[in-house]
Amino acid sequence: MENLHAYWRMEYVTQEKSPEERRPFAELPQQTDDKANLIISREEHSFIIMNRYPYNAGHLLILPYREIPDLEDLSESERLCFINTTVKGKRILKKALNPDGFNIGLNLGTAAGAGIPKHLHQHIVPRWSGDTNFMPVLGSTRVLPQSLAAMWDHLKATCDTLDSQ
């Protein structure tokens, strides 16, 4: 039997606060010791920080300075900066670590896996062929509560409604 040890995650696992109460990112931009705070880059409206509890070596987070929970809460200039900062983070990882691929994504809300749901953050996880894939729990297994056709109808109607507003 092989063992996977991640002793550094114990601090995260034993935190007493609920995800809704945790605010680890709120004060970071005001602090000046970027190395101690693992901040890689500061942009106009967002910043790049190393994940203190990484899924893989080089796991980065992109955060807006404002503590907001959702993409919809970003202004247009903040959204542009957020995506450009994501591209910059990916470029940094590509040049520094030369991974074979990336997982880039958001968890919006606790039901979606957001550990810090009050502060929007995007994950950039470098991946290498043969590393352990943390994303799927069971291979080739999907739970779809509605047919694809019914879901398309619903999403298309919603999209049309939003476009007409």
LINRADA-V734747 format. One record per pair of residues at least 4 apart in sequence whose ideal C-beta (glycine too) atoms are under 7 Angstrom apart, sorted by sequence separation. I is the first residue (numbers start at 1). J is the second residue. D is the distance in whole Angstrom. If there is no record, write none. Layout:
BEGIN
i=I j=J d=D
i=I j=J d=D
END
This chain:
BEGIN
i=9 j=13 d=6
i=10 j=14 d=6
i=17 j=21 d=4
i=27 j=31 d=6
i=33 j=37 d=6
i=43 j=47 d=6
i=55 j=59 d=5
i=64 j=68 d=6
i=69 j=73 d=7
i=74 j=78 d=4
i=76 j=80 d=7
i=77 j=81 d=6
i=78 j=82 d=6
i=79 j=83 d=7
i=80 j=84 d=6
i=81 j=85 d=6
i=82 j=86 d=7
i=83 j=87 d=7
i=84 j=88 d=6
i=85 j=89 d=6
i=86 j=90 d=7
i=87 j=91 d=6
i=88 j=92 d=6
i=89 j=93 d=7
i=90 j=94 d=6
i=91 j=95 d=6
i=92 j=96 d=6
i=93 j=97 d=5
i=94 j=98 d=7
i=108 j=112 d=5
i=110 j=114 d=6
i=127 j=131 d=6
i=146 j=150 d=5
i=147 j=151 d=7
i=148 j=152 d=6
i=149 j=153 d=7
i=150 j=154 d=6
i=151 j=155 d=6
i=152 j=156 d=6
i=153 j=157 d=6
i=154 j=158 d=6
i=155 j=159 d=6
i=156 j=160 d=6
i=157 j=161 d=6
i=158 j=162 d=6
i=159 j=163 d=6
i=160 j=164 d=6
i=161 j=165 d=7
i=17 j=22 d=5
i=34 j=39 d=4
i=42 j=47 d=5
i=54 j=59 d=3
i=68 j=73 d=4
i=74 j=79 d=4
i=94 j=99 d=7
i=107 j=112 d=5
i=109 j=114 d=6
i=116 j=121 d=7
i=146 j=151 d=5
i=31 j=37 d=6
i=41 j=47 d=6
i=68 j=74 d=7
i=93 j=99 d=6
i=107 j=113 d=4
i=108 j=114 d=6
i=15 j=22 d=7
i=41 j=48 d=4
i=107 j=114 d=4
i=110 j=117 d=5
i=39 j=47 d=6
i=40 j=48 d=4
i=51 j=59 d=4
i=71 j=79 d=7
i=74 j=82 d=6
i=109 j=117 d=6
i=28 j=37 d=5
i=40 j=49 d=6
i=51 j=60 d=7
i=39 j=49 d=5
i=40 j=50 d=6
i=50 j=60 d=6
i=51 j=61 d=5
i=64 j=74 d=6
i=28 j=39 d=7
i=38 j=49 d=5
i=49 j=60 d=7
i=38 j=50 d=4
i=48 j=60 d=6
i=49 j=61 d=5
i=90 j=102 d=6
i=38 j=52 d=6
i=48 j=62 d=6
i=49 j=63 d=7
i=64 j=78 d=6
i=90 j=104 d=7
i=46 j=62 d=6
i=47 j=63 d=6
i=106 j=122 d=5
i=46 j=63 d=6
i=105 j=122 d=7
i=29 j=47 d=6
i=46 j=64 d=5
i=47 j=65 d=7
i=64 j=82 d=6
i=86 j=104 d=7
i=104 j=122 d=7
i=105 j=123 d=6
i=45 j=64 d=6
i=46 j=65 d=7
i=104 j=123 d=7
i=40 j=60 d=7
i=45 j=65 d=6
i=62 j=82 d=6
i=103 j=123 d=7
i=104 j=124 d=5
i=28 j=49 d=7
i=102 j=124 d=6
i=103 j=125 d=4
i=62 j=85 d=5
i=102 j=125 d=7
i=62 j=86 d=5
i=102 j=126 d=6
i=103 j=127 d=6
i=102 j=127 d=6
i=101 j=127 d=4
i=62 j=89 d=6
i=99 j=126 d=4
i=100 j=127 d=6
i=99 j=127 d=6
i=100 j=128 d=5
i=60 j=89 d=5
i=97 j=126 d=5
i=99 j=128 d=6
i=100 j=129 d=5
i=93 j=124 d=6
i=45 j=77 d=6
i=103 j=135 d=6
i=45 j=78 d=4
i=60 j=93 d=7
i=93 j=126 d=5
i=90 j=124 d=6
i=46 j=81 d=5
i=58 j=93 d=5
i=89 j=124 d=5
i=29 j=65 d=5
i=45 j=81 d=4
i=46 j=82 d=5
i=86 j=122 d=6
i=44 j=81 d=5
i=45 j=82 d=7
i=48 j=85 d=6
i=25 j=63 d=5
i=43 j=81 d=6
i=70 j=108 d=6
i=86 j=124 d=7
i=46 j=85 d=4
i=58 j=97 d=5
i=48 j=88 d=7
i=12 j=53 d=4
i=26 j=67 d=5
i=48 j=89 d=5
i=43 j=85 d=5
i=9 j=53 d=6
i=41 j=88 d=6
i=69 j=117 d=6
i=69 j=118 d=5
i=71 j=120 d=7
i=70 j=120 d=6
i=67 j=118 d=6
i=69 j=120 d=6
i=40 j=92 d=7
i=67 j=119 d=5
i=68 j=120 d=5
i=63 j=119 d=6
i=64 j=120 d=6
i=63 j=120 d=7
i=63 j=121 d=5
i=62 j=121 d=7
i=61 j=121 d=5
i=62 j=122 d=4
i=61 j=122 d=7
i=61 j=123 d=6
i=62 j=124 d=7
i=59 j=123 d=7
i=60 j=124 d=4
i=59 j=125 d=5
i=58 j=126 d=4
i=56 j=125 d=5
i=55 j=125 d=5
i=56 j=126 d=6
i=56 j=127 d=7
i=56 j=131 d=7
i=55 j=134 d=5
i=19 j=110 d=5
i=25 j=116 d=7
i=24 j=116 d=6
i=26 j=119 d=7
i=22 j=116 d=5
i=25 j=119 d=5
i=19 j=114 d=7
i=23 j=118 d=7
i=19 j=115 d=5
i=25 j=121 d=7
i=19 j=116 d=6
i=20 j=117 d=6
i=19 j=117 d=6
i=20 j=118 d=7
END
